[in-house]
Amino acid sequence: MKTLQVRIPEQLRADADSVLADIGLDLPTAVRLYLNKIVQTRGIPFTLEASPIRSEVIPVDAETQAQMDAIGTAWKQQRV
């Protein structure tokens, strides 16, 4: 047997202990279940997702757009 030490915030531990007690588990048992599931599935047993990328529309007047288009055209010509 090996010992695993993990530093977590006190409130997270208290909240996890409370939820686990409601379902009849203690934290060490829950961690063992989690690690066993990782081995069985050969992955993390839940979906990991990043927040969607939010793009912001910036209004551009015709003169600024023309300048940006000219820069884009010059850039493309340099890359050829």
N, C-alpha and C positions, 0 to 999 in steps of 0.2 A: 504494500500500500504506500502511496505517496500523499503528502499533504499539499494542498493548494491554498495559497493565501492571496486574497484579492482585496484591494482597497476600494471601498465604495462609500458614498456619503451616508451618514447616519440615518437621514430621513428615508433614503431609498431602501436601506436595510429594514427599517421599521415597517415601511409600507409593504415590502415584499414578504416579510414575516407574517404580517396581518393577512394578506391575501392567501399565502400558502397555508396558514393555519385554518382558514375557512374551507380549504379543500383537503385538509388532513395531511399536509406535508410539512416537513421542515426544510430549511434552506439547503443543507448538505444533500438531502435526498433529491431536491429539485435540480440542483447542479448536476448530480450524477445522471438523472433522467435526461437532462439537456445534452450532456456529453455523449451519452449512449445514443441519442437520436442523431447527433452529428455523425457518429461512426456509422450508424445504420443507413443514413441517407447520403453520406459522403458530402455533406453541405450544411449550411445553416438552416435550421428547420422553420424558417419564416422568410418572407420576402423582404429584401433590403432595397429601398428606393431613395433616390435623391429627390429633393424638392424640384418641381418643374422649373425650367428656366423661364423667367419672366422678362419679356422684352418690352422696352418702353418706346413708344412712338414719340419722336421728337419732331415737332413741326419745323419745316424748312421752307424758306421763301424761294422763289424762282431763281434769284441771283445766286444764292448759296448752292442750290441744286445744280445750276450750270457749272459752278466752280468745282463741285465734287465730281460731276461727270467728266470735266476736262482733266482732272487729276486721275480719274479712273482710266480714261483713254490713254493718257501719257504713261501710266503704269503698265498697261497692257502692251503698249508699243515697246517699252524698255525690256520687257520679258521675252519678246519674240526673238 
